[in-house]
Each structure stands twice: as structure tokens, then as C-alpha cells.
Amino acid sequence: MGLGVRLLRIVYTMLMYAATPVILWRLMFRGIRSHAYFRRWMERFGFFPDPRLAPAIWIHAVSVGEFNAAIPLIERFLGDHPQRPVVITTITPTGSERVNKVYGARVFHVYLPYDLPGPIKRFLNRIRPQLVVVMETEIWPNLYLTLNARGIPVVIANGRLSERSVRGYGPALPLIRAALRACSWVAAQSQTDADRFLRLGADPSRLSVEGNIKFDLHVPAGLAEQGIAMRAQWGRSRPTWLAASTHEAEEAQVLEAHARALGRFPDALLLVAPRHPERFKAVYQLCKSYGFRTLQRSEDQLPDRTAQVFVIDTLGELLKFIASSDVAFVAGSLEPIGGHNVLEPAALGKPVIVGPHTFNFAEITELLIQEHAALRIRSGIELGGELIKLFANPARMAALGTAALATVARERGAVTRIYRRLSSLLPAAQTSTQAQVRPP
């Protein structure tokens, strides 16, 4: 690492320390809306009871989406390396809650420390990882360079980079290049992502395109049957659509699209799943303000035959509601948010609708559209019109769903390829202690 990069790292670290009060204020502000943000602050500075683990496999997933994508890898590590504890870090409370719900005491969960030398050293001294797997996009210079100095392999798995992210690194580019060069391997989702990693300075000899492990989504056995059984509660023949992971700027457009669909199909039902838990109550009230007969998961369990809108105000249940719907609109795409994961409805054989802004999942979305497995609309008005067309044409809905299933099946296999390479980076096994879990 040259003198210029060392100086840039010092400047970066000083800026991180200077920004710490702002970061804490942001945590406090978010805690007003979601009280979970008030808890376990000290973990973010590397302070937590030493779990006294043997050298561990550490997997970092920012939040729920990245953790869900990592589950197939985690399962393989737990099954093939029972002597090694698995540590999972997240940044958000929703990610923490999901980890604990899925794995409980089978893994040790803690929040990722801030990218500061002190917190990172404290964290590593307690966790003692033998291998670090970072899901998708997180590039933290101090963390990566410290791991490299300790001889600990770090891998970016299922790596993806948007063009906006590449541009955003700007003057920090030499430091980002040094961080990427500290990686033992970068497994990119696509050639486009690989090209962007190369532009940031990744070592070509340690970079490869392995596909997207989200195509290896595990669909629980009996989920389709569970969806059918749920529909008996509100009427199996009712046109039912899901708006998944909605954001505040989109929710009024979704409700207006539903109002338009009701004009043609008076018994249509909307299942709406807000992206952020702090918006659950607000979305429920918004639906009622439109005059819709609105029920919610936490109070009413399932829609009845008179419900027009049902708010999914719980976590970890989206798959079963996708299974119970006819059509899935994947939100975060009506506004320039970038869209969310379209593969969950596709893997369940559901027609997928997206808005114009899908840069977070650009290649996956375009693939589904090209394979006639997904539809793109330009506005909330078009969303309502497309719903009417689909509800009026069950054969077209079925064809879209069949194409979605076929596309996902064809693209599977990244998990096996990535896991094989990760296993080769692990040193010889040592005796381990039982993993522990921390509360969300």
C-alpha cells in the first residue's frame, strides 16, 4: 500500500470518527420510528461479551434481503463444517430479527461494527474468523485492510455494483481499489457487475462471474398448497394481487391502481407489504383513508371475504402471501429507489410486474422481461390497467408464471459454484465450541 493510499486511509478514518455523532443521531432518529434501533448500540463499536468461539466462519449480510440470499451458503457451512461456529452480522434490526428467527442458537449473531480501527479490532479479537464472506456490495476499507493484514481471507459473494455506486466512490477510489485488492476473491453476479468491479480496481485474477445465488432460492415444501389453503379464507376465485416491499412515495399509487382494478373487478383483493416496519401503521391508516375495507395481519390473521385491502404488518411471511396471490407487483420501482427482488414471485410461478426504476436488479429484471416472465409499467396508472388485463386473461397469467418458473430453474447453480471455492479457502478444521445467539 503506497504512501498516498495510507494518507487517504488516515483521512477516511478521521472523517469516519468525525461523522460518528451524526451516525448516532441518525440511529436515534430511526429509533423514534423503530424502537429496535435504540438497542445494542455498543455492538456497533465492537463491545459485546466474548462468545469464546473457536475460529469461525463469518458471513455479513446488510439486512433481510442479503441474509435471505445467503441462507443456502449458511446451510452448507452448517452441514459440512459442524465443528466451526458460524457468525452472522447485519446492520439493521429487521435483519437481526430475521437471523434469530431462522437460526436461533445455531449461529452467533451480532451487529457489524463501524468501519473504525478500534471497533474492528475488538470485533475480530472476539470472533477470530478464519473466513469472511461479505454478501453483495459492502466495501469497508478499514475492515478489508485489517483482515488482509491478519491474513484472513475475505470474499465478496454474489457481488453486484450499480453504476451509481461506482460513481459515488469518487475521490476515495484509490482507497477502494486497495480494499478490493485485499479480497481473496470477488464472485460477481454478472459480467456487467464484474466490469464495474474492475473499474474500481479489483484484481482480474481474483474476480469471476458466478451468477446470482438468488436464483437458488429455496422454496419450502408445501408452500403452494399453503397458499391455496389461505385463499379459502377470502375466496379462491377472487382476483388477488400483492404489492411487495412498498415505499412511502409509492403507496398512494398502489392504492389508486387497486381502485381502478376494483372498477372492473369489484371483488379484487390487494395484499400490501410495506418495506419498512415503521410504516406498518401509516400504511394501514392510508388504506382506510381511501375508503377501502382494510384488515391487517397482526390483528385479523387473514383477509375475509369482504376485505378489499390486507396489510401484511409482520416480517418473514412474504413468501406465503406471494404463494396465495395471482400477480405480484415488486415495489421500489415506481420511484427511483431501484426496485427489489423479483425472484421470489418468479420462483413461485407468479406473473411479475415492475415499474420503470429497477437498477438494483437490472439484469435479473431484464432477463425475466425478455423471457416473457415479467411486465414493466411506467406509472401507477399503467399498473391499474395492467392488472385489469391480467385478471381478464387467466391464460396469459398462467403463461407468464410458467415462463418465470422455467427461467429461474435454468439459472440455478451459483450456490454450488461459490460454496466450492469458499470451502477451498478454509484452513484445516479445529475443535469448536457451541455457537450462541444474541437477542434482536
N, C-alpha and C positions, 0 to 999 in steps of 0.2 A: 504494500500500500504506500503510494507516494506521499510526499510532504503535502501536496495540495489537497489530497483526499483526507489526510489526517487533520489538516486545519479545517476543512469543511465539516468533518465529523465533530470537531470541537464546537464549531458554530452551531451545528444542528443540535447538539446536546444542550448547549446553553439556551437555545430557543425553546427546546422542549421543557427545560426547567422553568423558563420564564412563562411558558404557556400553562404550567400546572395549575395555577389558581383559576385560570379560565376553564380548564378541563373540569376542575372540581365544581365550579359554578354551574357548568353545563350538566354535570351529574345531578346536582341539587335541583336544577330546573326540571330535568326529566323525572326526578323523583317525586315532584309535585303531581305529575300525571300518572306515574307508575311507581308506587312506593318501593318496589323491589330495588330500584336504583339507589336507595338510601342504605342498603345493606352491604356488608362485606367490602367496604372501601379499602381496608388495609391490604386485602389480597392484591389490589391493583398496584400496590407498592412493594409487593413481594413478601409481605408479612402474613404468615399463616403457620399453624402448628406443623412441625416437620412430620410428614406421614411415615418417615423411616422406610421408604420403599427401596427395594433393590433397583439397580439400573433399569429405567423404564423406557417404554415406547410412548412418545409424546405426540399427540395429534391436536393441532389447533384449528378450530372452526369458528369463524366470527360469530355466527348466530344460527338460527334454526335451519335455514336452507343449506348452509355449508355442512352443518352437522348431519343432516339427513343424507346428503351426498356421501359423507364419509362412512356411514354405517356399514356398507359391505366390506370396506377395508378393516374397520374396527372388529367386525365379526371374525374375519380371517385371522387377525392377530390374536384375538382371544382364544380361538380354537386351536391354532397351530403353535402358539407360544404361551401356554398357560403359566409357565414359570416366570414370565415377565409381566409386571404390572403395566396397565395402560393408563396414561394420564390424558385427560381431555380438557383443553382450555377453551373458553368462549369469551366474548366481550359483553354480550347482552344478557339481562336476566331471563329473557324468553329462551335464549339458547341454553342457559344454565338449567332452567326448569325442564327443558326437553331432554337434556343429557341424563338428569336424575330420573326422569320418568322412564326412559328406555333402559338404562343400565343399572340404576341404583348403586349398590355396593360392588358391582363387578368392575368398576373403574374408579379412579380418583379424579374428581373434578375440582377445578379452581379457576378463577378469572386470570386472563393473561395480564402480566404486569405491564406498566407503561414502559415505553422504549427509552429507559434511563439506565445508566450503568449500575447504580446501586440496586434498584428493584430487580433487574435482570440477574445480577449475581446472586442475590438472596434466593430468587426463584430457582435458579439452576442448582444451587447448593442443596436445596431441599428435594428437588425432583430427580436430579442426577440422570438425565436422559441418555440413552445410547443411540437413539434415532429420533429425529424431529420431522414430522410431516405437517406442512402448512397447506391448508386447503385453499385453492383458487388464486387469490390475488394479494394477500398480505405481504408487504415487503417492509420490514423494520430493520434499518441499518445497524443500530447498536446490537440488537438481538442476533442478527445473522453473523456479524463480525465477531461477536463474543463466542458464539457457538463454533465458528471456524477456528478461533484461537485455542479453544479447548479440544479441538479435534473431534467434534460431534457432528456427524453428517446431518444436513438439513436439506429437505426436498420440498419443492413446490409441486403438489399433486393436483391434477385437474386444473392446471393453471390457465387463467384467462385474463386478458387485458383489453379494456376498451380503448379506443383512440383518445378519448377524453382523458383517461388515466395517464396515458403515455405523455400527452402534452402537459398534464398537471405537474409532472415531476420537475420540469423547468430547470432552474439553476442548481437543483440538487442532483442532477443527472450523474456527475462523476461519483457521488456517494452511492447512489442507487446501483450504478454499474459495479462498484466494489462489493456491495451487498449481494448482488446476483452472482458475482464470481465466487462468492463464499459458498454457494449452493453446490451440493454434490450432484444434483440432478434437477432439471425442470421438466416436468411432464405436461406439455401443453395440450389443450383440448383440440385445437385445430391449427392448420398451417398459418392462418391469419394471426392467431394468438402467438404462435412461435415467432413469426416475423416481428411482432411488436416486442417480444422479449429480447430478440436480437438487437433491435433498435435501442433498447435500454442498456445493452452491453452484456447480455448473457453469453456464456461460453458455448459456442456452437457444438463442441464435443460433449457437452453435458446437457444438451437440450434435445428433446424428441417430441414428436406428435403421437399421442397415445389414444386420442379420442376422449369422449366425455363420459365419466363414470356415472353421470346421472341417467344415462340410458340403461344402466344396470339396476335401476330402481327395483327394489323388492316389493312385489305386490302380495300382501298377506293372503294366505289361502282362505277361500270363502268370502272374500270382500265383495265380489259381485252379488253373491246371494244375500249378503247382509244389506247391500244397497236396495235390492228388490224388496226385502222384508221391511225396510224402513219406509219405502214408498207406500206400503199398505196403510200406513198411518194417515197419509194425506190424500191417497188416491193414486193408484198405479197409472191411470191413463192421463193424469194431469200433466200438461207441458211444464217441465221443471228445468230451470237453469240456475247455474251457480256463478256468482261474481267472486272470484278468489283473490284475496290479498289486495283489497281496495284501499286507496289513499283518499285523504280528505278532499282533494280537488276533483276527484272523480265520482264521488258517491252520489252527488246530485244528478250527474249524467246517467249513472246506472239506474237510478230510480225513475228518471224520465224515460229511459229506454223501456223499463218494465211497464210504465204506464201506457206506453204506445203498444206494447205487446198485449196488454190486458184489453185494449180496444178491439183486438181481433180474436184473442183467446181469453175470455173472461175468467177462466179457471186457472190461468197460468200462475206458477209459484216461483218466486225468487228466493234463493238461498244466498245470503251475502256474508262473506267472511272478511272483516276488516284486517288490514295488515298488522296494525299495532294495537295491542290490548288496551292501551289507554283511550282508544277511540270507541270501544265497545258500546258504552253508554250513549255517547254522542250519536253514533250511527242508529241505534235503536230509537232515539228521540227524533232523529231526522226522518226516519221511515214513517213514524207515527204522524209527523207534521205534514206529510204528503197525503195523509188520509188512508194509508194502507192499514189493513188489519195485520198487525205485526206481533210476532211471538219471538222468543229468544231461547237459545239452548239451555242457558243456566237456570231458567225458571220453568220452561214448558217442555223440556226434553226434546220433543219433535213437533213439527207443524201438524195442525189438524186440517180437516177438510175445508175450513173456512179461511185459513190463513192465506194472506197474499204475499207476505214477506216474512222470512225467518232469518234472524241474525244469529250467526254462529259465533257466540261470545266465549268460546273455550279454545284451548290450544291442543294440538296434536290429533285432531279429529277430521282434518280436511279430507283425507283420502276416502273415508266412508261416505262423506257427503258428495264428493265427486262421483263415487260409485252409484249414488242414488239420483243423480241428475241426468238430463238428456243432453245438455250442452254446457260447456264451461267457458266463461269469459275470464281470461287471465289478465288481471288489472296491473296497475303500474305502467300501463301502456297508452292510456288516453291522454296523459300528460307526460312531459319529458322526464320521466323518472327512470325509464329504461326497461320496464317490464319485469315479470317474474317467471318462475319455472313453468314452462309449458309441457314438460314431460310427464308430470303426474297425471293430468287428464288423458294425455295421449297413450300412456301405458295402460290406462283403464279402458281404452277404446272409445273415448268420448270426442265428439267434434270440438275443436278448439277455436275460439275467436280471440284476436288480439287487436289492440289499437295501433296507431302509427309509430309509436315510440318503443322499440324493442331492442335497443342497442346493448342491453345487458346480456341478452340471449340471442344475439343477431343470427348467428349461423344455425342454431337449432331451430329457431322460428322460421327462417327462410327455407330450411330443409323440409319442415312439415308443410309449409305452404306449397313448395314445389311438388311434393308428393301428394297433394290434394288431401291433406290431413288436417289443415288449419285454414282459417279465413282471416283476412286483415280488413278492418274497417277504419275509417278516418275520423269518426266522431261518435258521440253518444247517440246522435240522431240515426246514424247509419247502424249503430248497434241494435236499436229497436227494430229497424227494418229487416236486418239480417236474421234476428230471432224469429220474426214472423215468417220469413221464407223457410227457415229450417223446420219450425213447428208444423208448417203446412206440407212439408215434404219429408216424411219419415224415411223414405228410401235413400234420400240424399244424406240425411243424418247418419244412417247406417253405413253408407259408403265412406263417409269421412272418418267414422270411427274405425272401420276395418283398415283403412289406409294408415291411420295413426298407429294401430297395433303392429302392422307389418313393418313400418318404419322403425319403431323402437326395437323390435326384435332383430332387425338387420344390423343395427348399430351397436348392439351389446358387445361386451368383451373387454372394455378398458380396465375394469377392476382386476381381472386376472393378469393382464399385462403389467399394470402398475404394481400390483402386490408382489409379483415375482421379482421385480427389480428392487423394491423396498426390502424384501427379505434378504437379498444378497448384500445389503449394506449393514445388516445386523451382525455384531460380533458374536462369538461363541456364547452359548447360554450360561447364565449363572443362577444360583438359587435365589428365589424372590420371596418376599413377604406378601401377605394378603393386601390387595388394593382396598382403599377406603373411599368414602364418598362424603362430600360436604353438602350442606343444605342449600337450596336455591335462594 
